Amino acid sequence: MTLHGPLLEQAGQFGGNALLLTGPARVGKLAAAWGMAAAQNCTGVRGMYGEACGACPSCQALAAGAHPDILLVEPRATTTTGKAARRKLIPIGAILEGRDKNRDYDVHVYEFLEVRPTFQRRVVIVNGAEFLGQEAANALLKLVEEPPHRALFVLVAEDLRAVLPTIVSRSARLNVAPVPDQEVARALVRSGLDADQELIAFAAGRAGVLDAAETVKAALGDAKLLDDALDTGLLTTLETAEGLEKRWDAAWHPEALRFVWRERPAHQRARADTALSALQEALEAYASPSLSFQVFALALRDAFGLT
């Protein structure tokens, strides 16, 4: 059962060409977008909110990760050299094959929409609409206004202000809000996991956190290890930071650390945040990870008055 059922119900009644889903990070926007795309093509018995059945041929294709009528477009996470991309951008090459000089995208929006749907409706999910470049947005706008074969665009954005006004004006906006803690707890139990109170508090109603529940729990464990090491001594702190470097997940560890620090005094949290930001900037600049984590560990001890 989806945690955003009413949103799916609203989307099912929408007769236009483009939906814009907005809301905080990890609140479940992308999962909702996939649910909407699935419902557009489902031919089975729908759920309470019109959600896809999960058993028809279309749903089976989606579960196998090979749905012919759904295209996900998002910024590249890595460069052509294999390094992490420093700047998020959806370029014009994602929209038009002829403009994709580096062949960064296997499938392009324009060419994808030229083909008639295999099931019922072609759906393009743009995950990160705020990262559309000017050229890409203009090219996409033409498709949104007159989509071939009744195609549907589901645009996902965290920062509505960063989405080009022309895109916003041609989309129906749906806000994806956090859900109550009890709903998160029930979702964990339905997934076969314990209703971990720390995980529920960390999630703060963000359904997207549940998609990586085990990874998040591991990140929280690492954050607590480092926090405990800080009070033990310098050598233990450096050794723990070295271990953290080997397991570092840029998507979850920073937030896990801030969560663990949440009860410390405000001035200490502010200094620790500065140290964490410096670490992230160093890693993004391809500085030595080992040295960066050592400097981070020393900065944290200083931030918490432990030097």
SULRA-V350257 format. One record per pair of residues at least 12 apart in sequence whose C-alpha atoms are under 8 Angstrom apart, sorted by the first residue. I is the first residue (numbers start at 0). GAP is how many residues later the second one is. Records with the same first field share a line. If there is no record, write none. Layout:
I = GAP  GAP
This chain:
1 = 49
2 = 176  180  181  184  204
3 = 28  172
4 = 43  44  46
5 = 43
6 = 25  167  169
7 = 24  27  28  41  42  43
8 = 40  41  42
10 = 25
11 = 24  27  28  38
15 = 136  156
16 = 127  128  130  133  134  135  136  154
17 = 126  134  135  136  137  152  153  154
18 = 133  134  135  136  152  153  154  155
19 = 134  135  136  137  148  151  152  153  154
20 = 12  133  134  135  136  152  153  154  155
21 = 134  135  136  137  138  151  152  153  154
22 = 134  135  136  152  153  154
23 = 134  152  153
24 = 133  181
25 = 180  181  182  183
26 = 149  150  151  178  179  180  181  182
27 = 148  178  179  180  181
28 = 127  147  179
29 = 97  126
30 = 177
32 = 92  121  122  123
33 = 91
34 = 16  17
35 = 15
36 = 33  86
37 = 13  14  20  21  24
38 = 12  13
39 = 80  81
40 = 17  18  78  79  80
41 = 14  16  17
42 = 13  14  15
43 = 12
57 = 61
67 = 49  50
68 = 48  49  50  52  53  54
69 = 52  53  54  55
70 = 36  38  41  52  53  54
71 = 52  53  54  55
72 = 17  21  51  52  53  54
73 = 16  52  53  54
74 = 13  14  15  16  52  53  56
75 = 12  13  14  28
79 = 22  24
83 = 200
85 = 198
87 = 43
88 = 42  43  44
89 = 41  42  43  46
90 = 41  42  44  45
91 = 41  43  44  45  47
92 = 12  15  43
93 = 13  14  15  42
94 = 13  14  15  41  44  45
95 = 12  13  14  15
96 = 13  14
108 = 15
109 = 33
112 = 34  35  36  38
113 = 34
115 = 33
116 = 32
120 = 28  29  30  31
121 = 27  28  29  30
122 = 28  29  30  31
123 = 27  28  29  30
124 = 28  29  30  31
125 = 27  28  29  30
126 = 28  29  30
127 = 27  28  29  30
128 = 26  27  28  34
129 = 27  28  29  30  32  33  34
130 = 31  32
131 = 31
136 = 27  30
140 = 25  26
143 = 26
144 = 25
177 = 26  27  28  29
178 = 26  27  28
179 = 25
180 = 19  20  23  24
183 = 16  21  23  26
184 = 15
187 = 22
198 = 14  17  18
201 = 54  57
214 = 37
215 = 36  40
218 = 30  33  34  37
219 = 33  36  37  40
221 = 22  31
222 = 30  33  34  37
223 = 33  36
224 = 15
225 = 14  15  18
226 = 33  34
229 = 70  71  76
230 = 75
233 = 64
236 = 60
237 = 56  59  60
240 = 52  53  56
241 = 48  51  52
244 = 44  45  48
253 = 22
257 = 15
267 = 35  36
268 = 34
270 = 29  32
271 = 27  28  31  32
274 = 21  24  25
275 = 20
277 = 18
278 = 13  14  17
